[in-house]
Amino acid sequence: MKIRTLGRHAREGVKNLGRNGWMSFASISAVTITLLILGVFLILAMNVNYFAQSVEKQVEIRVFLDVLATQTEADQVEANIKAIPEVSTVTFVPKDEGLKQFKESLGDKAYLFEGLEEDNPLPDAFVVKTEDPQQTASVAAKIKQFEHVNSLNYGEGTVEKLFAWTGAVRNVGIIFIVGLGFTAMFLIANTIKLTIVARRREIEIMKLVGATNWFIRWPFFVEGLLMGLAGALIPTIMLTVGYYYLLDAIHSSFEASQLFNLLPIYPLMWQVSLALLAIGAFIGIWGSLVSVRRFLRV
């Protein structure tokens, strides 16, 4: 296709937006409202997933050695743990440090355990984290078999419920986003279809005077692309500004910042913006081309 012809199609596509002002406005409004709703739930789903990941990353295995275990035996246990492929990090916690952490966890009642430093009853321990938090239970089962390991704790029972909850949250989020995405596609495509149905005589006349199918399609292609991008750009700006002020409000309040740990605006809004613009452009083009096709059979 010649550059001049392509330029003609682009100009016609832009002019069509103005010629059919109210129908174009209706289509862009449908794209804007639908993608705004989709964007809100997309941001919500990504933050829920981020929260679930943050909770899962806090899962760890605390391995307690025999009280009488020597340093050589502790080193052997550490080497055995590091040899497990699923293990990410292993941190040695000597019993003095363990007692200090235990007293800090008691807060105001720490004084009840004053004087135990000289005759510390706690054993040395290791804090183990896995590459994938879902592997915690299987790794714990392996460590439990090692010699000189007295006991271990990883929140057995609670951890499994946690993973079941986070998995359910992710699955529900994905299903909801996909369902809302398909709903947006058909809603927007049908709205764009109405703008083209109103111009079916124009298409039929062009076809009768000898215009090729693609000569007719190209202006509608450009028009659909512009409507999709315009409809996606508005919610993108609204969501970016709204999320910026939401983060600012949360960070300005200490209580809220401790309660809500949200994703930073970058790269979250870049990802959401690109997704909305891509969806808007695709739906605009797809809706226009599919709707024009039925009127090309003259």
C-alpha positions, 0 to 999 in steps of 0.5 A: 500500500502506498504511503499516500493511500495510507495517509488518506485512510488515516485522515478519513478515520480521524474525520469519521470520529468528528462526523459521527460525533455522538456515536463516537462519544458513546463508543469512547464512553463505553470503552472508558467506563468498562476499562476503568472498572477493569483497571480498578479490579486489575490494580486490586488483584495485583495488590492482593497477590503482592500481599499474599506473596509478602505473607508467604515470604515470611514463612520460615522453618526454625530448626532446634538442635540438641542442647548438647550438640557440639559446634562440629555437629551443628556445622554438619547439620548446617551443611546437610540443610544447605544440601537440600535443593529447595533451601534458599537461605540458612541462618545460624542463631546461637542460643544467646541470640535466641534468648535475646530474641525470645525476651524481645518478643515478650515485651514488658514481661521480658524481666521474668527471664532476667538472669538466664544468660549464665545458664541459658536453657535454649539450644542453638538453632537455624532459621531456614527459608525455601526458594518457594514457600509452598515447599516449606512442609516438604523441606521440614520433613527432610530436616526432621530426619537429620541427626542432632535435630531435636525439633523444628517449628514452621507453624504446621497446620497454620501454614497449610491453611495460609497457602490454601487461602492465598491460592484461593485468592489468586484463583478468584482474582484471575477468574474475575479479571478474565471474566471482566475482560471478556465482558468488556470486549463484548460490551465495547465491541457491540457499542462500536458495532452500533456506530458502524450499523448507522453507516451501513448505507455509506459502506454499501454505496462504496462497495457498489461503486467498486471500492475494494473490501480493504479500501473500505476497512482501513478508515474503520480500522483507524477509527476503531483504533483511535476510539479504543486508545482514547477510551483507554487513555482516560481511565489510565490517567484517572487510575494513575492520579487516583493511585498516586493520591491513595499511596500519598494518603496511606504513607502520610498516616503511620497506622495506615502505612502499617496496615496497608502495604501496597505496590509502588506506583512504578512499575505497577501503573506502567503495567496497568496502563500498557495492559489497558491501552493494548486492550482498548486498541485491540477491542476497538480494531476488532469491534470495527473490523468484525462489524464492517465485515457483514456489510461488505457482502453486497 
